[in-house]
Amino acid sequence: MKVDKRVLVTGGTGFVGTRLRSALAARGHWVSIATRTPKAQRALQAGIEYVPWLPDLAKYDAVVHLAGAGLFERRWSAAYKSEIRASRVESTHTLVDALAASSKRPAVLISGSAVGIYGVRGAVELSESASCGDDFLANVCKDWEREAERATTLGMRTVLLRTGVVLGQGGGALAALLTPFKLGLGGPIGSGAHWMSWIHIDDLVGLIVAAIDDPRFVGPLNGVAPGACTNKTFSVSLGRALHRPALLPLPPFALRAMLGEVATVLTSSQRCVPARALSAGYGFKFADIDACLRDLSK
């Protein structure tokens, strides 16, 4: 089998990683999934393998670092917030240390981050040059990116992938919202005036694949669709896609009672634009929320 590039993926068993590894293999890349779990020492499909954390990095052309405890996996206790931070910041520190010690380094590191780095910003449009916030997620993201940026001193092209709310089947924010909407109990959160920066999972995977190959992708990269929308617009669109009403406003305190502090991810207002992706000519398959939710409700 002809191999285009050898790509190491951390977080390759997660919501985004499982789709990314298949997309990379389909393009002819050899994909290694770094894992700490011994059970993962089995072949997945042609072109995909499990390897220990961390393997010999000298043989890879690119590293995609997506490891991190899922924000929506459980309620945010103090212990879980520490895990969220450590799984991102400390794992990135360990990875870059290993890259520094490697006899040969991959050409590119794509390291996960999030639009949470901007904090709560209302309706202001936020490109990659916008300033950062100072809440829990913003501070986690700043420290996370600071660790990844050390790779630039090693001569590696480094991409800081600031993802928005990733919409896809089988997990993430959409899974948390589907039940009330399917029961006809969905609606905007509060007034629904706060902005949501979202991206279809296929576009996020496509953006990562593009960033591996294209040297124009460097530094912060907003992993969001061009069509950021208000929560009210999102709610109406989701109700329409499911053929259910979306008329009942959900008080923010009720959402917090259901989900805990992670509810702030769904109520923080961030109107991000993918300025660098668009300037590089990346073509989004799902640029507006109606098209995205119609596809995911099939």
C-alpha positions as a Python dict, from the first residue, in 0.01 Angstrom:
ca = {
    (1, 'M'): (0, 0, 0),
    (2, 'K'): (140, 339, -103),
    (3, 'V'): (156, 575, 195),
    (4, 'D'): (129, 950, 141),
    (5, 'K'): (216, 1075, 491),
    (6, 'R'): (259, 918, 830),
    (7, 'V'): (35, 1098, 1080),
    (8, 'L'): (26, 1051, 1456),
    (9, 'V'): (-309, 1136, 1617),
    (10, 'T'): (-366, 1176, 1989),
    (11, 'G'): (-728, 1166, 2099),
    (12, 'G'): (-793, 941, 1802),
    (13, 'T'): (-1067, 747, 1980),
    (14, 'G'): (-1273, 1057, 2063),
    (15, 'F'): (-1568, 1224, 1893),
    (16, 'V'): (-1358, 1409, 1634),
    (17, 'G'): (-1062, 1171, 1630),
    (18, 'T'): (-1261, 866, 1517),
    (19, 'R'): (-1381, 1053, 1208),
    (20, 'L'): (-1044, 1213, 1143),
    (21, 'R'): (-853, 886, 1141),
    (22, 'S'): (-1086, 736, 879),
    (23, 'A'): (-1062, 1048, 661),
    (24, 'L'): (-683, 1045, 676),
    (25, 'A'): (-663, 676, 591),
    (26, 'A'): (-902, 726, 299),
    (27, 'R'): (-660, 986, 158),
    (28, 'G'): (-373, 738, 166),
    (29, 'H'): (-208, 851, 490),
    (30, 'W'): (-82, 598, 744),
    (31, 'V'): (-245, 685, 1077),
    (32, 'S'): (-110, 592, 1420),
    (33, 'I'): (-342, 641, 1718),
    (34, 'A'): (-141, 717, 2032),
    (35, 'T'): (-301, 560, 2337),
    (36, 'R'): (-221, 472, 2697),
    (37, 'T'): (-464, 176, 2702),
    (38, 'P'): (-317, -170, 2627),
    (39, 'K'): (-650, -294, 2486),
    (40, 'A'): (-594, -66, 2189),
    (41, 'Q'): (-316, -283, 2043),
    (42, 'R'): (-530, -409, 1757),
    (43, 'A'): (-577, -308, 1397),
    (44, 'L'): (-877, -87, 1320),
    (45, 'Q'): (-878, -90, 941),
    (46, 'A'): (-628, -68, 659),
    (47, 'G'): (-389, 220, 717),
    (48, 'I'): (-473, 268, 1086),
    (49, 'E'): (-286, 130, 1387),
    (50, 'Y'): (-269, 182, 1763),
    (51, 'V'): (68, 274, 1915),
    (52, 'P'): (182, 343, 2273),
    (53, 'W'): (189, 696, 2417),
    (54, 'L'): (431, 835, 2295),
    (55, 'P'): (601, 637, 2016),
    (56, 'D'): (916, 722, 1821),
    (57, 'L'): (820, 1058, 1671),
    (58, 'A'): (1100, 1063, 1415),
    (59, 'K'): (904, 853, 1166),
    (60, 'Y'): (604, 1088, 1140),
    (61, 'D'): (537, 1368, 895),
    (62, 'A'): (263, 1530, 1103),
    (63, 'V'): (115, 1518, 1453),
    (64, 'V'): (-249, 1601, 1527),
    (65, 'H'): (-296, 1651, 1900),
    (66, 'L'): (-662, 1623, 2000),
    (67, 'A'): (-627, 1457, 2340),
    (68, 'G'): (-839, 1605, 2615),
    (69, 'A'): (-1119, 1511, 2852),
    (70, 'G'): (-1457, 1576, 2688),
    (71, 'L'): (-1631, 1891, 2806),
    (72, 'F'): (-1974, 1728, 2788),
    (73, 'E'): (-1879, 1390, 2932),
    (74, 'R'): (-1975, 1471, 3290),
    (75, 'R'): (-2060, 1755, 3526),
    (76, 'W'): (-1778, 1992, 3610),
    (77, 'S'): (-1674, 1914, 3964),
    (78, 'A'): (-1353, 2072, 4091),
    (79, 'A'): (-1179, 1741, 4024),
    (80, 'Y'): (-1310, 1718, 3668),
    (81, 'K'): (-1211, 2077, 3592),
    (82, 'S'): (-859, 1981, 3700),
    (83, 'E'): (-878, 1683, 3467),
    (84, 'I'): (-996, 1904, 3179),
    (85, 'R'): (-696, 2128, 3233),
    (86, 'A'): (-436, 1856, 3286),
    (87, 'S'): (-555, 1648, 2991),
    (88, 'R'): (-488, 1945, 2765),
    (89, 'V'): (-206, 2150, 2913),
    (90, 'E'): (8, 1876, 3067),
    (91, 'S'): (-35, 1634, 2776),
    (92, 'T'): (73, 1907, 2533),
    (93, 'H'): (378, 1985, 2747),
    (94, 'T'): (474, 1617, 2744),
    (95, 'L'): (422, 1591, 2369),
    (96, 'V'): (636, 1895, 2285),
    (97, 'D'): (909, 1774, 2520),
    (98, 'A'): (910, 1445, 2328),
    (99, 'L'): (927, 1633, 1998),
    (100, 'A'): (1223, 1833, 2128),
    (101, 'A'): (1404, 1509, 2218),
    (102, 'S'): (1330, 1341, 1884),
    (103, 'S'): (1618, 1281, 1641),
    (104, 'K'): (1393, 1396, 1355),
    (105, 'R'): (1079, 1603, 1389),
    (106, 'P'): (750, 1603, 1198),
    (107, 'A'): (698, 1905, 973),
    (108, 'V'): (373, 2014, 1137),
    (109, 'L'): (193, 2003, 1470),
    (110, 'I'): (-181, 2067, 1472),
    (111, 'S'): (-282, 2119, 1834),
    (112, 'G'): (-637, 2144, 1959),
    (113, 'S'): (-771, 2456, 2126),
    (114, 'A'): (-1114, 2619, 2141),
    (115, 'V'): (-1298, 2944, 2074),
    (116, 'G'): (-1346, 2957, 2450),
    (117, 'I'): (-1011, 3135, 2449),
    (118, 'Y'): (-1195, 3456, 2353),
    (119, 'G'): (-1420, 3458, 2659),
    (120, 'V'): (-1775, 3599, 2648),
    (121, 'R'): (-1780, 3868, 2378),
    (122, 'G'): (-2140, 3940, 2278),
    (123, 'A'): (-2197, 4013, 1908),
    (124, 'V'): (-1843, 4132, 1826),
    (125, 'E'): (-1696, 3943, 1531),
    (126, 'L'): (-1387, 3752, 1643),
    (127, 'S'): (-1116, 3663, 1395),
    (128, 'E'): (-797, 3487, 1499),
    (129, 'S'): (-638, 3823, 1589),
    (130, 'A'): (-897, 3899, 1860),
    (131, 'S'): (-783, 3931, 2222),
    (132, 'C'): (-833, 3654, 2476),
    (133, 'G'): (-1072, 3626, 2770),
    (134, 'D'): (-1003, 3550, 3135),
    (135, 'D'): (-1254, 3286, 3252),
    (136, 'F'): (-1188, 2917, 3322),
    (137, 'L'): (-1197, 2794, 2962),
    (138, 'A'): (-1011, 3097, 2830),
    (139, 'N'): (-727, 3042, 3076),
    (140, 'V'): (-712, 2669, 2999),
    (141, 'C'): (-691, 2747, 2627),
    (142, 'K'): (-423, 3013, 2674),
    (143, 'D'): (-203, 2774, 2871),
    (144, 'W'): (-280, 2493, 2624),
    (145, 'E'): (-172, 2705, 2327),
    (146, 'R'): (135, 2834, 2509),
    (147, 'E'): (260, 2477, 2548),
    (148, 'A'): (191, 2396, 2182),
    (149, 'E'): (364, 2711, 2060),
    (150, 'R'): (693, 2582, 2202),
    (151, 'A'): (701, 2359, 1892),
    (152, 'T'): (766, 2666, 1677),
    (153, 'T'): (1108, 2700, 1843),
    (154, 'L'): (1182, 2349, 1715),
    (155, 'G'): (1127, 2461, 1357),
    (156, 'M'): (783, 2302, 1327),
    (157, 'R'): (486, 2465, 1159),
    (158, 'T'): (235, 2487, 1442),
    (159, 'V'): (-142, 2525, 1400),
    (160, 'L'): (-359, 2614, 1701),
    (161, 'L'): (-703, 2481, 1608),
    (162, 'R'): (-965, 2686, 1795),
    (163, 'T'): (-1281, 2481, 1754),
    (164, 'G'): (-1632, 2605, 1811),
    (165, 'V'): (-1932, 2389, 1903),
    (166, 'V'): (-1876, 2074, 1696),
    (167, 'L'): (-2202, 1938, 1555),
    (168, 'G'): (-2215, 1573, 1458),
    (169, 'Q'): (-2410, 1256, 1513),
    (170, 'G'): (-2332, 1039, 1813),
    (171, 'G'): (-2179, 1286, 2054),
    (172, 'G'): (-2083, 1639, 2147),
    (173, 'A'): (-2321, 1926, 2210),
    (174, 'L'): (-2587, 1805, 1967),
    (175, 'A'): (-2635, 1480, 2158),
    (176, 'A'): (-2696, 1681, 2476),
    (177, 'L'): (-2964, 1890, 2306),
    (178, 'L'): (-3151, 1635, 2095),
    (179, 'T'): (-3371, 1475, 2361),
    (180, 'P'): (-3575, 1782, 2463),
    (181, 'F'): (-3613, 1885, 2098),
    (182, 'K'): (-3731, 1540, 1992),
    (183, 'L'): (-3989, 1555, 2272),
    (184, 'G'): (-4114, 1888, 2141),
    (185, 'L'): (-3973, 2068, 2444),
    (186, 'G'): (-3687, 2244, 2271),
    (187, 'G'): (-3635, 2614, 2231),
    (188, 'P'): (-3384, 2892, 2274),
    (189, 'I'): (-3182, 2929, 2593),
    (190, 'G'): (-3318, 3239, 2764),
    (191, 'S'): (-3371, 3513, 2505),
    (192, 'G'): (-3159, 3320, 2255),
    (193, 'A'): (-2971, 3639, 2170),
    (194, 'H'): (-2624, 3500, 2245),
    (195, 'W'): (-2410, 3393, 1950),
    (196, 'M'): (-2296, 3038, 1875),
    (197, 'S'): (-1984, 2959, 1677),
    (198, 'W'): (-2039, 2609, 1541),
    (199, 'I'): (-1894, 2373, 1281),
    (200, 'H'): (-2015, 2052, 1118),
    (201, 'I'): (-1783, 1769, 1213),
    (202, 'D'): (-1714, 1691, 846),
    (203, 'D'): (-1586, 2046, 793),
    (204, 'L'): (-1370, 2031, 1103),
    (205, 'V'): (-1213, 1707, 984),
    (206, 'G'): (-1168, 1858, 638),
    (207, 'L'): (-1000, 2163, 786),
    (208, 'I'): (-755, 1947, 982),
    (209, 'V'): (-672, 1743, 672),
    (210, 'A'): (-614, 2065, 475),
    (211, 'A'): (-394, 2209, 750),
    (212, 'I'): (-165, 1906, 739),
    (213, 'D'): (-76, 1974, 377),
    (214, 'D'): (-111, 2350, 332),
    (215, 'P'): (175, 2568, 467),
    (216, 'R'): (-56, 2870, 468),
    (217, 'F'): (-216, 2729, 781),
    (218, 'V'): (-2, 2844, 1072),
    (219, 'G'): (-74, 2987, 1417),
    (220, 'P'): (-431, 3033, 1548),
    (221, 'L'): (-702, 2890, 1323),
    (222, 'N'): (-1072, 2931, 1404),
    (223, 'G'): (-1236, 2593, 1347),
    (224, 'V'): (-1583, 2737, 1292),
    (225, 'A'): (-1828, 2770, 1003),
    (226, 'P'): (-1870, 3109, 835),
    (227, 'G'): (-2236, 3117, 945),
    (228, 'A'): (-2222, 3184, 1318),
    (229, 'C'): (-2578, 3229, 1443),
    (230, 'T'): (-2769, 3329, 1752),
    (231, 'N'): (-2895, 3058, 1981),
    (232, 'K'): (-3252, 3147, 1881),
    (233, 'T'): (-3169, 3092, 1512),
    (234, 'F'): (-3001, 2763, 1598),
    (235, 'S'): (-3300, 2647, 1803),
    (236, 'V'): (-3552, 2731, 1530),
    (237, 'S'): (-3332, 2555, 1273),
    (238, 'L'): (-3295, 2241, 1486),
    (239, 'G'): (-3670, 2227, 1547),
    (240, 'R'): (-3731, 2263, 1173),
    (241, 'A'): (-3482, 1987, 1090),
    (242, 'L'): (-3650, 1752, 1341),
    (243, 'H'): (-4004, 1861, 1246),
    (244, 'R'): (-4066, 1962, 1604),
    (245, 'P'): (-4170, 2292, 1761),
    (246, 'A'): (-3895, 2506, 1912),
    (247, 'L'): (-4104, 2755, 2102),
    (248, 'L'): (-4034, 2692, 2469),
    (249, 'P'): (-3750, 2910, 2602),
    (250, 'L'): (-3519, 2719, 2835),
    (251, 'P'): (-3415, 2936, 3130),
    (252, 'P'): (-3035, 2940, 3166),
    (253, 'F'): (-3069, 2828, 3529),
    (254, 'A'): (-3264, 2520, 3412),
    (255, 'L'): (-2990, 2429, 3163),
    (256, 'R'): (-2732, 2471, 3438),
    (257, 'A'): (-2941, 2246, 3664),
    (258, 'M'): (-2941, 1981, 3388),
    (259, 'L'): (-2577, 2001, 3284),
    (260, 'G'): (-2391, 2186, 3559),
    (261, 'E'): (-2119, 2442, 3485),
    (262, 'V'): (-2057, 2300, 3136),
    (263, 'A'): (-2380, 2478, 3040),
    (264, 'T'): (-2167, 2794, 3010),
    (265, 'V'): (-2024, 2648, 2687),
    (266, 'L'): (-2374, 2675, 2539),
    (267, 'T'): (-2459, 3015, 2685),
    (268, 'S'): (-2136, 3209, 2627),
    (269, 'S'): (-2169, 3451, 2336),
    (270, 'Q'): (-1891, 3421, 2078),
    (271, 'R'): (-1934, 3529, 1718),
    (272, 'C'): (-1623, 3386, 1557),
    (273, 'V'): (-1531, 3401, 1189),
    (274, 'P'): (-1293, 3156, 1013),
    (275, 'A'): (-1086, 3437, 861),
    (276, 'R'): (-772, 3233, 802),
    (277, 'A'): (-953, 2931, 661),
    (278, 'L'): (-1142, 3152, 416),
    (279, 'S'): (-829, 3344, 312),
    (280, 'A'): (-659, 3010, 241),
    (281, 'G'): (-951, 2914, 16),
    (282, 'Y'): (-1097, 2638, 232),
    (283, 'G'): (-1442, 2546, 99),
    (284, 'F'): (-1694, 2473, 373),
    (285, 'K'): (-1949, 2204, 290),
    (286, 'F'): (-2186, 2337, 555),
    (287, 'A'): (-2165, 2714, 579),
    (288, 'D'): (-2513, 2778, 722),
    (289, 'I'): (-2688, 2619, 1017),
    (290, 'D'): (-2995, 2499, 824),
    (291, 'A'): (-2784, 2290, 584),
    (292, 'C'): (-2579, 2153, 874),
    (293, 'L'): (-2876, 2043, 1086),
    (294, 'R'): (-3067, 1902, 790),
    (295, 'D'): (-2770, 1679, 717),
    (296, 'L'): (-2732, 1566, 1079),
    (297, 'S'): (-3102, 1492, 1128),
    (298, 'K'): (-3113, 1239, 842),
}
